[in-house]
């Protein structure tokens, strides 16, 4: 199934949303897990604080209450009865062995009337416990609550309690579940984020990698689509160019039998010559397409040889000085002391001819071309510039002119027939020779191509 542009874009957007939402859910769950750990730690801290505070009050009474351990290894029943002993009396209590708060409830019951809970002291102990558990905090509070009426009997804070504080569970602290403690703590907002730093960084990296890969995929997709469109345009142009000589040859060949019967040999010869001319044009087009298609520097075998610079360029430009279709003026300027260039003669002549033909094709009725061969900044390379006063290249097209099948969308340039392969071939050959190619152009003024080719030492 072939997807269109909007379908690809929609698929990419949906994929990105799924990735981002998935990572968001993962981060949210991690946040909830860390918050749950913090809440559990706060609950354990207040439970420990209640025990410590009760033990402190117990010690303040000088051992007024003495008790035996509530459980031992021999206990198996859930409910157990123990004897509690004080200085002047003793009594039995029945406790739930499965209740982890039995011990502190019993102590709180015995101390409730004698020495009630000191909420300020309990708040201080609570703060110490939180800090010992590596929980930085900004504020804590403790409430002493009547469980029957749900009334706050005492509290450690002044004024109103901060409603943004995290609260613990309401913990009954006596054996009859009549009084309880509820604690509050305000944890810095950045604490959870600090603990999630690794997960957040990992999530950001995963999202970045996915976005990058999706960008590569969509960029490759649209690049291939653009290449395919340019290839189709190139094929259409080739078909049009091939169709003209074929149609002309067929039409004129069809007339030859008629004039043979009339014994009009002059017309037969003329039409036969025209057919041959059209077929030669077709052959030239075919060879040109084949030549331009072999544009990979890795596939092109180079037969390097010493080429005499002056003779070579004189032979090249003499082919274009008498062009019939346009008024062409080609000027050669040799300012180099080098006599030879090391290159493949066929391919080297092809790229120079291609650049000259482009200058002629993309120009007005009269075109002036200046070929300059000079020294370059690099001693081992020769500078060859081909300058024309033709149509020029739009700025938006310069970055793409060496791409395979690329043709400018400009209407003026589109009127000139081309395959979109010539400059691709030129660059491939230049690179295969370890050379460079640069272009400068102003649309409506002209273009200059500059080649840098390795030279042959005159002494060799």
C-alpha positions as CSV (number, residue, x, y, z in Angstrom):
1,X,0.0,0.0,0.0
2,X,1.4,3.4,-1.0
3,X,0.9,6.1,1.6
4,X,0.4,9.7,0.6
5,X,2.0,12.8,2.2
6,X,-0.8,13.5,4.6
7,X,-1.0,9.9,5.6
8,X,2.7,9.8,6.4
9,X,2.5,13.1,8.4
10,X,-0.6,11.8,10.3
11,X,1.2,8.5,11.1
12,X,4.3,10.4,12.3
13,X,2.1,12.7,14.5
14,X,0.2,9.8,16.0
15,X,3.4,7.9,16.6
16,X,5.0,10.9,18.3
17,X,1.8,11.4,20.4
18,X,1.9,7.7,21.5
19,X,5.6,8.0,22.5
20,X,5.1,11.2,24.4
21,X,1.9,10.0,26.1
22,X,3.5,6.7,27.0
23,X,6.5,8.5,28.4
24,X,4.2,10.9,30.3
25,X,2.3,8.0,31.8
26,X,5.6,6.3,32.8
27,X,6.8,9.5,34.4
28,X,3.5,10.0,36.2
29,X,3.5,6.5,37.6
30,X,7.1,7.0,38.7
31,X,6.0,10.3,40.4
32,X,3.1,8.5,42.2
33,X,5.5,5.7,43.3
34,X,8.0,8.1,44.7
35,X,5.2,10.1,46.5
36,X,3.9,6.8,47.9
37,X,7.3,6.0,49.2
38,X,7.5,9.4,50.8
39,X,4.1,9.0,52.4
40,X,5.0,5.5,53.7
41,X,8.2,7.0,55.2
42,X,6.3,9.8,56.8
43,X,3.8,7.3,58.3
44,X,6.6,5.2,59.7
45,X,8.3,8.3,61.1
46,X,5.2,9.4,63.1
47,X,4.7,5.8,64.4
48,X,8.3,5.7,65.6
49,X,7.9,9.3,67.0
50,X,4.8,8.3,69.0
51,X,6.7,5.4,70.6
52,X,9.7,7.6,71.4
53,X,7.5,10.3,72.9
54,X,5.6,7.7,75.0
55,X,8.8,6.2,76.2
56,X,10.1,9.6,77.1
57,X,6.9,10.3,79.2
58,X,7.3,6.8,80.7
59,X,10.9,7.6,81.8
60,X,9.8,10.9,83.2
61,X,7.6,9.1,85.7
62,X,10.6,7.2,87.0
63,X,9.4,3.7,86.1
64,X,6.0,4.3,87.6
65,X,4.6,1.8,85.1
66,X,6.4,-1.6,84.8
67,X,5.3,-4.2,82.3
68,X,6.3,-7.5,80.9
69,X,6.9,-8.1,77.2
70,X,3.6,-8.4,75.4
71,X,4.6,-11.3,73.2
72,X,7.2,-14.1,73.2
73,X,8.1,-17.0,71.0
74,X,5.6,-19.3,72.8
75,X,2.6,-17.2,71.9
76,X,0.5,-18.7,69.1
77,X,-3.0,-17.3,69.7
78,X,-4.1,-14.0,68.3
79,X,-5.5,-12.7,71.5
80,X,-3.3,-13.0,74.6
81,X,-3.8,-12.0,78.2
82,X,-1.0,-10.4,80.2
83,X,-0.7,-9.0,83.7
84,X,0.4,-5.4,83.9
85,X,2.0,-4.3,87.2
86,X,2.5,-0.9,88.8
87,X,3.7,0.2,92.2
88,X,0.5,-0.3,94.0
89,X,-1.6,-2.5,91.8
90,X,-1.7,-5.0,89.0
91,X,-4.3,-5.9,86.4
92,X,-4.8,-8.1,83.4
93,X,-5.3,-6.9,79.8
94,X,-6.3,-8.7,76.7
95,X,-4.4,-7.6,73.6
96,X,-4.6,-8.4,69.9
97,X,-1.2,-9.9,69.0
98,X,-1.7,-9.0,65.3
99,X,-2.1,-5.3,66.2
100,X,1.4,-3.8,65.7
101,X,0.3,-0.8,67.9
102,X,-0.7,-2.8,70.9
103,X,2.3,-1.9,73.0
104,X,2.1,1.8,72.4
105,X,-1.7,1.8,72.9
106,X,-1.2,0.2,76.2
107,X,1.4,2.7,77.3
108,X,-0.7,5.6,76.1
109,X,-3.7,4.4,78.0
110,X,-1.8,4.2,81.2
111,X,-0.2,7.6,80.7
112,X,-3.2,9.4,79.3
113,X,-4.4,10.9,82.5
114,X,-1.1,11.0,84.4
115,X,1.0,12.6,81.7
116,X,-0.8,13.4,78.4
117,X,0.8,13.6,75.0
118,X,3.1,16.6,74.5
119,X,2.3,17.6,70.9
120,X,5.2,20.1,70.8
121,X,7.7,17.4,71.9
122,X,6.1,14.9,69.5
123,X,6.4,17.3,66.6
124,X,10.1,17.8,67.4
125,X,10.7,14.1,67.5
126,X,8.7,13.7,64.3
127,X,11.0,16.2,62.6
128,X,14.1,14.4,63.8
129,X,12.8,11.1,62.4
130,X,12.0,12.6,59.0
131,X,15.5,14.1,58.8
132,X,17.1,10.8,59.8
133,X,15.2,9.2,56.9
134,X,16.8,11.8,54.5
135,X,13.5,13.6,54.0
136,X,14.3,17.4,53.8
137,X,11.3,19.4,55.0
138,X,10.2,22.9,55.5
139,X,7.4,22.5,58.0
140,X,5.8,19.8,60.3
141,X,2.7,19.7,62.5
142,X,1.0,17.3,64.9
143,X,-2.7,17.1,66.0
144,X,-4.0,15.3,69.1
145,X,-7.5,14.2,68.2
146,X,-10.5,12.8,70.1
147,X,-11.6,9.9,67.9
148,X,-15.1,9.8,69.2
149,X,-15.9,13.4,68.3
150,X,-13.2,13.9,65.7
151,X,-12.2,17.0,67.6
152,X,-8.7,18.3,67.7
153,X,-7.7,18.4,71.4
154,X,-4.3,19.9,70.9
155,X,-1.9,20.8,68.1
156,X,1.7,21.9,67.6
157,X,1.2,24.6,65.1
158,X,0.3,28.2,65.6
159,X,-2.6,29.8,63.8
160,X,-3.9,27.8,60.8
161,X,-2.3,24.7,59.4
162,X,-0.8,24.8,55.9
163,X,-3.3,22.9,53.8
164,X,-0.6,21.9,51.2
165,X,1.1,19.7,53.8
166,X,1.2,15.9,53.3
167,X,-0.9,14.2,56.0
168,X,-0.3,10.8,57.7
169,X,-3.0,8.3,58.5
170,X,-5.0,8.9,61.7
171,X,-3.2,6.6,64.2
172,X,-5.1,5.5,67.4
173,X,-2.8,5.6,70.3
174,X,-4.7,4.0,73.2
175,X,-6.1,0.6,73.7
176,X,-9.7,1.7,73.5
177,X,-9.2,3.7,70.3
178,X,-10.5,6.9,71.9
179,X,-7.6,9.2,71.1
180,X,-5.3,9.4,68.1
181,X,-2.5,11.3,66.4
182,X,-2.3,12.8,62.9
183,X,0.9,14.3,61.6
184,X,1.6,16.6,58.7
185,X,4.8,17.4,56.8
186,X,5.6,19.8,53.9
187,X,8.2,18.3,51.7
188,X,10.0,20.6,49.2
189,X,8.4,20.4,45.7
190,X,11.8,19.6,44.1
191,X,12.4,16.5,46.3
192,X,10.3,14.2,44.1
193,X,11.9,15.7,41.0
194,X,15.4,15.3,42.4
195,X,14.7,11.6,43.1
196,X,13.3,11.2,39.6
197,X,16.3,12.9,37.9
198,X,17.6,9.7,36.3
199,X,14.1,8.7,35.1
200,X,13.4,12.2,33.7
201,X,16.8,12.3,31.9
202,X,16.2,8.8,30.5
203,X,12.7,9.7,29.4
204,X,14.0,12.8,27.6
205,X,16.8,10.8,25.9
206,X,14.3,8.2,24.7
207,X,11.9,10.8,23.4
208,X,14.8,12.7,21.7
209,X,16.0,9.4,20.0
210,X,12.5,8.5,18.8
211,X,11.9,12.0,17.5
212,X,15.3,12.0,15.7
213,X,14.7,8.5,14.2
214,X,11.2,9.6,13.1
215,X,12.7,12.8,11.6
216,X,15.2,10.6,9.6
217,X,12.3,8.4,8.4
218,X,10.1,11.2,7.2
219,X,13.0,13.1,5.7
220,X,14.1,9.9,3.8
221,X,10.5,9.3,2.7
222,X,10.0,12.8,1.3
223,X,13.6,12.8,-0.2
224,X,12.8,9.5,-2.0
225,X,9.4,10.9,-3.2
226,X,11.2,14.0,-4.5
227,X,13.8,11.9,-6.3
228,X,11.0,9.8,-7.8
229,X,9.2,12.9,-9.1
230,X,12.4,14.3,-10.5
231,X,13.1,10.9,-12.2
232,X,9.7,10.9,-13.7
233,X,10.2,14.4,-15.0
234,X,13.6,13.3,-16.4
235,X,12.0,10.3,-18.1
236,X,9.3,12.5,-19.6
237,X,11.9,14.9,-20.9
238,X,13.9,12.0,-22.4
239,X,10.7,10.5,-24.0
240,X,9.9,13.9,-25.5
241,X,13.4,14.2,-26.9
242,X,13.5,10.7,-28.3
243,X,10.0,11.0,-29.8
244,X,10.9,14.0,-32.0
245,X,13.6,12.3,-34.1
246,X,11.7,9.0,-34.2
247,X,8.5,10.7,-35.4
248,X,10.4,12.7,-38.0
249,X,12.3,9.7,-39.3
250,X,9.2,7.5,-39.5
251,X,7.3,10.3,-41.4
252,X,10.1,10.8,-43.9
253,X,10.8,7.1,-44.3
254,X,7.2,6.5,-45.2
255,X,7.6,8.9,-48.2
256,X,10.6,7.1,-49.7
257,X,8.7,4.2,-51.4
258,X,6.3,6.8,-53.0
259,X,9.1,8.8,-54.5
260,X,10.9,5.6,-55.6
261,X,7.9,4.7,-57.6
262,X,7.9,8.2,-59.1
263,X,11.7,7.7,-59.8
264,X,12.4,11.0,-58.1
265,X,15.8,10.0,-56.8
266,X,16.7,13.5,-55.6
267,X,13.8,13.5,-53.1
268,X,14.5,9.9,-52.1
269,X,18.1,10.8,-51.4
270,X,17.1,13.9,-49.5
271,X,14.5,12.0,-47.4
272,X,17.0,9.2,-46.8
273,X,19.6,11.8,-45.6
274,X,17.0,13.3,-43.3
275,X,16.1,9.9,-41.9
276,X,19.8,9.2,-41.3
277,X,20.2,12.6,-39.6
278,X,17.3,11.9,-37.2
279,X,18.6,8.5,-36.4
280,X,22.0,10.0,-35.7
281,X,20.3,12.5,-33.3
282,X,18.6,9.5,-31.6
283,X,21.9,7.7,-31.3
284,X,23.5,10.9,-29.8
285,X,20.6,11.2,-27.3
286,X,21.0,7.6,-26.3
287,X,24.7,7.9,-25.8
288,X,24.2,11.1,-23.8
289,X,21.7,9.5,-21.5
290,X,24.0,6.5,-21.0
291,X,26.9,8.7,-20.3
292,X,25.0,10.9,-17.8
293,X,23.6,7.9,-16.0
294,X,27.0,6.5,-15.2
295,X,27.5,9.2,-12.6
296,X,28.9,7.3,-9.6
297,X,32.6,8.0,-9.0
298,X,32.9,4.5,-7.6
299,X,31.6,2.8,-10.8
300,X,33.5,4.9,-13.4
301,X,36.9,3.5,-14.3
302,X,39.3,6.4,-15.0
303,X,42.0,6.1,-17.6
304,X,44.3,8.9,-16.5
305,X,46.8,10.4,-18.9
306,X,48.7,13.6,-19.4
307,X,46.6,16.1,-21.4
308,X,48.2,19.1,-23.0
309,X,46.1,22.0,-21.6
310,X,46.3,24.4,-24.5
311,X,45.6,22.0,-27.3
312,X,42.7,20.3,-25.4
313,X,40.8,23.5,-24.7
314,X,41.3,24.9,-28.2
315,X,39.9,21.7,-29.7
316,X,36.9,21.8,-27.3
317,X,35.9,25.4,-27.9
318,X,36.3,25.2,-31.7
319,X,33.3,22.9,-31.7
320,X,31.0,25.7,-30.3
321,X,32.4,28.8,-32.1
322,X,30.2,28.3,-35.1
323,X,27.0,27.1,-33.4
324,X,24.0,27.4,-35.7
325,X,21.2,27.6,-33.2
326,X,22.5,30.6,-31.2
327,X,25.1,33.4,-31.5
328,X,27.8,31.9,-29.3
329,X,31.0,33.7,-28.3
330,X,33.6,31.4,-26.5
331,X,36.8,33.0,-25.2
332,X,39.7,31.0,-23.8
333,X,42.1,32.7,-21.3
334,X,45.2,30.6,-20.4
335,X,47.1,32.2,-17.5
336,X,48.8,29.1,-16.1
337,X,52.4,28.0,-16.6
338,X,51.3,24.4,-16.3
339,X,51.3,22.6,-19.6
340,X,49.7,19.3,-18.6
341,X,46.7,18.1,-16.6
342,X,46.3,14.5,-15.4
343,X,42.8,13.2,-16.1
344,X,40.7,10.8,-18.1
345,X,40.5,12.5,-21.5
346,X,37.0,11.2,-22.4
347,X,35.4,12.1,-19.1
348,X,37.3,15.4,-18.8
349,X,36.1,16.5,-22.2
350,X,32.5,15.4,-21.3
351,X,32.4,17.6,-18.2
352,X,33.8,20.6,-20.0
353,X,31.4,20.1,-22.9
354,X,28.5,19.6,-20.5
355,X,29.2,22.9,-18.8
356,X,29.5,24.8,-22.1
357,X,26.3,23.2,-23.5
358,X,24.5,24.2,-20.3
359,X,25.7,27.8,-20.7
360,X,24.4,27.8,-24.3
361,X,21.1,26.1,-23.5
362,X,20.2,28.3,-20.5
363,X,20.8,31.6,-22.1
364,X,19.2,34.1,-24.5
365,X,19.8,34.2,-28.3
366,X,23.3,35.5,-27.8
367,X,25.6,34.1,-25.1
368,X,29.2,34.9,-24.1
369,X,31.3,32.2,-22.5
370,X,34.7,32.8,-20.9
371,X,36.9,29.8,-20.1
372,X,39.8,30.7,-17.8
373,X,42.6,28.3,-16.9
374,X,44.8,29.6,-14.1
375,X,46.9,28.6,-11.1
376,X,45.0,27.9,-7.9
377,X,46.0,28.4,-4.3
378,X,47.0,24.7,-4.1
379,X,50.2,24.0,-6.0
380,X,49.0,20.5,-7.1
381,X,45.7,21.7,-8.6
382,X,44.6,23.7,-11.6
383,X,41.7,26.2,-11.5
384,X,39.3,26.1,-14.5
385,X,36.4,28.5,-14.5
386,X,33.6,28.6,-17.0
387,X,31.7,31.9,-16.9
388,X,28.6,32.9,-18.9
389,X,26.0,35.7,-19.1
390,X,23.0,33.3,-19.4
391,X,19.9,33.0,-17.3
392,X,21.7,32.2,-14.1
393,X,20.5,29.9,-11.3
394,X,17.9,30.9,-8.6
395,X,19.4,31.0,-5.1
396,X,17.0,28.3,-3.9
397,X,18.2,25.8,-6.6
398,X,22.0,26.2,-6.1
399,X,22.1,23.7,-3.2
400,X,20.4,21.1,-5.3
401,X,21.8,21.4,-8.8
402,X,24.1,18.4,-8.3
403,X,21.3,16.1,-7.1
404,X,20.3,13.3,-9.5
405,X,17.3,14.2,-11.6
406,X,16.9,17.7,-10.1
407,X,15.5,20.4,-12.3
408,X,14.6,23.9,-11.2
409,X,10.9,24.5,-10.7
410,X,11.4,28.0,-12.2
411,X,9.1,28.4,-15.3
412,X,11.8,30.1,-17.4
413,X,14.3,27.3,-16.8
414,X,11.6,24.6,-17.2
415,X,11.1,25.7,-20.8
416,X,14.6,24.3,-21.6
417,X,14.6,20.6,-22.1
418,X,16.9,18.7,-19.7
419,X,17.3,15.3,-18.0
420,X,18.5,16.5,-14.6
421,X,21.6,14.3,-14.9
422,X,24.3,16.4,-16.4
423,X,25.6,18.3,-13.4
424,X,25.3,15.1,-11.3
425,X,27.7,13.4,-13.8
426,X,30.0,16.5,-13.8
427,X,30.4,16.4,-10.0
428,X,30.9,12.7,-9.9
429,X,33.7,12.8,-12.4
430,X,35.4,15.8,-10.7
431,X,35.2,14.0,-7.3
432,X,36.5,10.8,-8.9
433,X,39.6,12.8,-10.0
434,X,40.1,14.0,-6.4
435,X,39.0,17.5,-7.6
436,X,36.5,20.1,-6.4
437,X,33.7,22.0,-8.1
438,X,32.1,25.2,-7.0
439,X,29.4,27.4,-8.4
440,X,28.4,31.1,-8.1
441,X,25.4,32.5,-9.8
442,X,22.9,35.3,-9.9
443,X,19.6,34.7,-11.5
444,X,19.2,36.9,-14.6
445,X,22.9,37.8,-14.7
446,X,24.9,34.6,-15.3
447,X,26.8,31.7,-13.7
448,X,30.4,30.7,-13.0
449,X,31.5,27.1,-12.4
450,X,34.9,26.6,-11.0
451,X,36.8,23.3,-11.2
452,X,40.0,22.3,-9.3
453,X,41.8,19.5,-11.0
454,X,45.1,17.8,-10.2
455,X,47.9,18.8,-12.5
456,X,50.8,16.9,-14.0
457,X,54.3,18.2,-13.2
458,X,55.9,19.7,-16.3
459,X,59.1,17.9,-15.6
460,X,57.5,14.5,-15.6
